[in-house]
Amino acid sequence: MLEIGCGKGEFLRELCISGGATGLGIDPAYRADKGRNDEYGDVKIIVDYFGPDYQHLQADTVLCRHTLEHVSSVSSFVRLIRKMIGKRTQDWAVFETPDAKRVLVESAFWDIYYEHCSYFSPGAHARLFRQEGFDVTDLELVYDNQYIVQYARPSAGRTTPRLPLEHDLEVMHRLAEIFPARVRAVQDFWQERIRAAYAAGRRVVLWGGGSKAVSFLTTLQLGDEVWAAVDINPYKQGKFTPGTGHPVIAPSDLLDTPPDLVIVMNPIYLNEVAQSLIALDLRPEVVAV
């Protein structure tokens, strides 16, 4: 199994352990963190960008999660993977990327980052792979419909779209047309709500100290109005959000300075966060973006 953009390699290791497979990960940003990247399972990591130097590699499955959107030339990238697979028609290519259609529908500006070179709807994702010599066999939305997961196998030529989620071009055109006005309204709503809470002396925190929080804070130009960002990841705690410098703290740190308003940066965790706060005997207002 080959994972392109493996990050810390944790997902690849779990797959190899559960499936009894061997794994190879490629990621230029890989760094070994003590206690986090302990070698287990039959996994090796190449600290580099995936490129022509690695087209000789062979794997039953090519896995790529949340990496394609960071690639500047997606056609060249997918074409290289197809060339690497060659005549091995039974190999799988499994990709996961954020769903741009949901971003447009929800006016989710906090999910738009400068690090993303491309955004894909399910249809755009499948069309890319079909034009580069893959047959898309399955296409689905997962994680509360936030992410696209696509399964594909090599084909002799371009194949015909046949999956329901592929036919979204007209819808995407309509959503793109109304997005600017809708996103401005959502931004105004959150600016007014947070600044009103701050003016009333309420302590506001974000739950989630990752890219969503960074985009939310920088886009809305929030400073003292937000006290901190909470994150359960111990490797983020004690650090600061890029651009705005808000401290990233552990949930237990809220005991010393209880919040009045908690904004959860991903709605899928709303109930989990509410239960975590109750476990700390804290009962602030909890809302999700």
Secondary structure as the mmCIF struct_conf table of DSSP 4:
data_model
#
loop_
_struct_conf.conf_type_id
_struct_conf.id
_struct_conf.beg_label_comp_id
_struct_conf.beg_label_asym_id
_struct_conf.beg_label_seq_id
_struct_conf.end_label_comp_id
_struct_conf.end_label_asym_id
_struct_conf.end_label_seq_id
STRN STRN1 LEU A 2 ILE A 4
BEND BEND1 GLY A 5 GLY A 5
TURN_TY1_P TURN_TY1_P1 GLY A 7 LYS A 8
BEND BEND2 GLY A 9 GLY A 9
HELX_RH_AL_P HELX_RH_AL_P1 GLU A 10 GLY A 19
TURN_TY1_P TURN_TY1_P2 GLY A 20 GLY A 20
STRN STRN2 THR A 22 ILE A 26
TURN_TY1_P TURN_TY1_P3 PRO A 28 ALA A 29
HELX_LH_PP_P HELX_LH_PP_P1 ALA A 32 ASP A 33
TURN_TY1_P TURN_TY1_P4 LYS A 34 ARG A 36
BEND BEND3 ASN A 37 ASN A 37
BEND BEND4 GLY A 41 GLY A 41
STRN STRN3 ASP A 42 ILE A 46
BEND BEND5 ASP A 48 ASP A 48
BEND BEND6 GLY A 51 GLY A 51
HELX_RH_3T_P HELX_RH_3T_P1 PRO A 52 TYR A 54
TURN_TY1_P TURN_TY1_P5 GLN A 55 HIS A 56
BEND BEND7 ASP A 60 ASP A 60
STRN STRN4 THR A 61 ARG A 65
BEND BEND8 HIS A 66 HIS A 66
HELX_RH_3T_P HELX_RH_3T_P2 LEU A 68 HIS A 70
BEND BEND9 SER A 72 SER A 72
HELX_RH_AL_P HELX_RH_AL_P2 VAL A 74 ILE A 85
TURN_TY1_P TURN_TY1_P6 GLY A 86 LYS A 87
TURN_TY1_P TURN_TY1_P7 THR A 89 GLN A 90
STRN STRN5 TRP A 92 PRO A 98
STRN STRN6 ASP A 99 ASP A 99
HELX_RH_AL_P HELX_RH_AL_P3 ALA A 100 GLU A 106
TURN_TY1_P TURN_TY1_P8 SER A 107 SER A 107
HELX_RH_3T_P HELX_RH_3T_P3 PHE A 109 ASP A 111
TURN_TY1_P TURN_TY1_P9 TYR A 114 GLU A 115
BEND BEND10 CYS A 117 CYS A 117
STRN STRN7 PHE A 120 PHE A 120
HELX_RH_AL_P HELX_RH_AL_P4 PRO A 122 GLN A 131
TURN_TY1_P TURN_TY1_P10 GLU A 132 GLY A 133
STRN STRN8 PHE A 134 VAL A 142
TURN_TY1_P TURN_TY1_P11 TYR A 143 GLN A 146
STRN STRN9 TYR A 147 PRO A 154
BEND BEND11 ALA A 156 GLY A 157
BEND BEND12 LEU A 163 LEU A 163
HELX_RH_3T_P HELX_RH_3T_P4 PRO A 164 GLU A 166
HELX_RH_AL_P HELX_RH_AL_P5 LEU A 169 ALA A 199
TURN_TY1_P TURN_TY1_P12 ALA A 200 GLY A 201
STRN STRN10 VAL A 204 TRP A 207
BEND BEND13 GLY A 210 GLY A 210
HELX_RH_AL_P HELX_RH_AL_P6 SER A 211 LEU A 220
TURN_TY1_P TURN_TY1_P13 GLN A 221 GLN A 221
BEND BEND14 GLY A 223 GLY A 223
TURN_TY1_P TURN_TY1_P14 ASP A 224 GLU A 225
BEND BEND15 VAL A 226 VAL A 226
STRN STRN11 ALA A 228 VAL A 230
BEND BEND16 ILE A 232 ILE A 232
TURN_TY1_P TURN_TY1_P15 PRO A 234 GLY A 238
STRN STRN12 PHE A 240 PHE A 240
TURN_TY1_P TURN_TY1_P16 PRO A 242 THR A 244
HELX_LH_PP_P HELX_LH_PP_P2 HIS A 246 HIS A 246
STRN STRN13 PRO A 247 PRO A 247
STRN STRN14 VAL A 248 ILE A 249
HELX_RH_3T_P HELX_RH_3T_P5 PRO A 251 LEU A 255
TURN_TY1_P TURN_TY1_P17 ASP A 256 ASP A 256
BEND BEND17 THR A 257 THR A 257
BEND BEND18 ASP A 260 ASP A 260
STRN STRN15 LEU A 261 VAL A 264
BEND BEND19 MET A 265 ASN A 266
HELX_RH_3T_P HELX_RH_3T_P6 PRO A 267 TYR A 269
HELX_RH_AL_P HELX_RH_AL_P7 LEU A 270 ALA A 279
TURN_TY1_P TURN_TY1_P18 LEU A 280 ASP A 281
STRN STRN16 GLU A 285 ALA A 288
#
